[in-house]
């Protein structure tokens, strides 16, 4: 499925590390299980984002507190401190520089810190936003793209579809609980998007994405695959793309956004292990 031309390499663009205390401007229920929180404020001046997977750390208040602990930053480095903020990683959904607004889509599941805060979010509440630290830039010059994600990675999937060039061939799969959780995404690509419904199965417990990727008919030419979701379910997909599909390490980005049974999973421990 690849040509002899070497695929372009991903590059990391670093941004100045900055903490911002922002106010909730709007709260919108996108689906039964996803809340879009719009943050705003002059602190967004200078905010940087430029790649589909750009993400920030949201800093949450301690129980009973109104404001989060502010991280200590010195010389563009996050320093250890006696009290650290409670953080969770979230993909940027939209950033509107002209009106200084930042949208973050937050999934409601379980009793986690982020889910609990999102369920109670109201205009006027304040939250800390840290980052993004950098952008993973992939030149949009491939002949086709294979994208797959479950709901925690839907914001990044949507950004891919919005940012890819008009007319490029895209095959995408999105796993959600059911039809009510499907979202409308604007794209100028030549897109085939298949929604996969897991029903009552627990998030991160199915092989729906793996089966869909294995069955996908990929076009000729040089392609790129981006897959994101629960870390354990992605390992066989990574092996399939590399070993059976023959994609090179520079054509595959498999990113474990979370891991079942692990609170505040650092997905950087899992992402790009195929580049090692």
N, C-alpha and C positions, 0 to 999 in steps of 0.2 A: 504493500500500500504506500510505499515511499519511492521517491525518485532518487537519483544519484546525487542530487544537489543537497549539500549539508544544510539542515534546518537552522534558522537563526537562533541564537542563544538568548535565554532570559537574562536580564540584568536587574540589579537592585539599585534603586535610586533612594538615597537617604534624605530624610527631612529633619529639620531642627526639632528636637524633642521639647514639647511644650504642653503644660497643663492648662486647661481652660475650665472655668466654672460657668456653666450655661444654664439658661432657664427654659423650661418646657413651654413652648408656644402653642402647640396643638397635639392632640392625641386622637388617632384614627384607627379603628378596628378594621384592618385590611381583610382578614378572614376570621373565622371563629377562634383560630389559634394563634393569630399574629397581630401584634399591635405596632403601628407606626408612630413613633414619638418624634416630633419636630422640635429640635433645640434651636435656640437663637441667642444672639447677644453680640456686643462689640468685641468680645474676646475671640470671636471667630476670625477676626482680621488676621490675614496671613496663613489661614488654614490651607494645607496642601493635600491634594489627592489627585491621582492621575491614572490608576490602573484598576481593573475590575475587582481585584481581591483586596483592595486597600481596607484596612480595619483599624479601629481604635480600641483602647481600653476604657470602658466606662467605670468610673469610681463611685461606689455606692456608700451611703452612710451606714455607720454602725447601727444596730437595733436601738431605736429610741432617739437617735440623733437626726438633726435636720440636714446637715451638710456632711459630705465625705471628708475623710482625712486627705490632705493634699500631699502628693508624693514629693520627695525631695529630689530636685534636679540640680546638679552642679556640672559645669563644663560639658553640657549636652549628654549627661549620663544620669540614669536613675540610680540614686544612692540608697544604700540600706539605711533604715531609720528605726528608732525604737517602736514606733507604731506605723504599720504600713496600711495603705488603703485597701479596701475590698474591691477587687477588680474582676471583670469578665470581658472577654474579647467579643466585639461585634463588628460586622462588616458595615461600611458606609453604604447607605442606599442612595441618597441624593445629597449633593452639596450645591446650594444656590448662592454663589458668591455675591450676586447683586443685592440680595436681601438678607444676607448673613443668616442662612438657615441650613441646618443639618438634619437629615432624616435618618433614623435608625429603626430598622424593623426588629422587633423583639418577639421571640416565640414564647407562648405561654405553655409551659409543661412542668409538672411536678411542683415542688415547693422551693426551688432554688432562689438564690438572691436576685438574679436578674428577672426571672419570671414573676416573683412576688412584687418586685418594684414596678414592673411593667403593668401588672394587673391593677395596681393602685395609682398609676400615673395620672396626673391632672395638670392643666396649665398653671404656671406659677411655681411649680416645684423646680428645684435645682439639682443638678447632677454634675459630677466632674467628668471631663473627657480628656484623655491622655493620648497624644499621638495625632495622626499615624507616624510611626517611626520610619517607615519607608514604603516604597511601591515596588512591586514585582512586575517589571515591564516586559511584555512579550511582543515582539514586532508582529503586527497583524498582516503577515505576508503569506500565510499558509493557504493551501488550496481548499482546505476544509477543516472544520472543528467538531470535535465530539465533546459534549458537555453533559455532565450528570451530577445531580445534587439532591439531597433531601431538604426538608424545610429550613433547617438551621443555615443552610448555604444558599437558599433561594435568593437572598439579596445579591450575592455575588454572581449567581447565574443570570439574574436579570441585568446586572451591570455588563456582563459579557455580551448579552444579546443587544444591549443598547449601544455598546461601544464598538463592536465589530463592524467592518466595512460593509456598505450596502452591497447586496447581491452575493456575498460569500456563502458557500454551502455550510449549513450547521445542522447537526443531528443532536438533539437534546432530550434528556430524560429527567423528570422531576418526581420524586417520591413524596407523597403527602398522605394524611389519613384518609381523605375522601374527596368527592367532587366539590364540596363547599370550601375546601382549602386551596383550590386552584386559583391562580392569580393571572391577571391580564398583563402582559409585558409587551411594550412597543419595541419593534425591531425592524430594521431595513434589510436584514439578512434573508437569504433563502433558507427558511427555517422549517424543520420538521420537529415539533415538540410533542412528546408523549408523556402524559401524566400517569403515574403509577400509584394506585391506591392500596395501602396496606391494611385498611379496615381497622379492626380492634387490636392488631398486633402492636406490641410496644415499639417506640422509636428505636432504631438501631438494632432491631432483632431479625430483620428479614434480608433476603438475598435478591430483592427486586431489582436493585440497580445493577448488580452483577449479572443477572440473567439478561437484562435489557442490553447491557453493553456487549455481552457475548453474542447476542443475536443480531446486533446492528450490522447492516451492510455498509461498509465504509467506501467512500468514493476513491478513485485513483488520484494520484498526486501526493504531495507532502501535506500531512495533516498534523493537528495538535489536539491532545486530549486533556481536559481539565475535569477532575472528578473530586467531589467534596462531600463529607458527611461524617458518620460515626466511624472512628478510626479502625476498629476491628473488621468492619464489613468491607473496607476498602483494600485490604491487603491482597485478597485474591484478584481484585480488579487490576491492581497495579501489575501483578505477575502476568495476568492475561495479556495486558496491553504490551508489556515489554517482551515476554517470551513467545506468545502465540501470535500476536498481531505484528510483532517485529518493529514496534516503534522505538526510537532511540530515547535515551534519557532526556534529551532536549526537546522531545515531542510529548512528554508526559509530565503532568503536574497533578499529583494525587495528594489531597490535603485532608487530614483527619481533624475536623473542626471540634469534635468532642469524643469522649470515650465513656461507654456505659460503666457506671459505678465509680467514676472518677470526677470529683468536683474540681472545677476550674482547670480542666485539662489544657495544657500548653500545646496547642496544635503545631507549633514550630518543632516540637520533638518528633512529629510524624511526617511533616510535609517535606517533600523533596528528598526523601531517603533514597529514591531511585537515582539521585544525582551523586550519591556517595561513591 
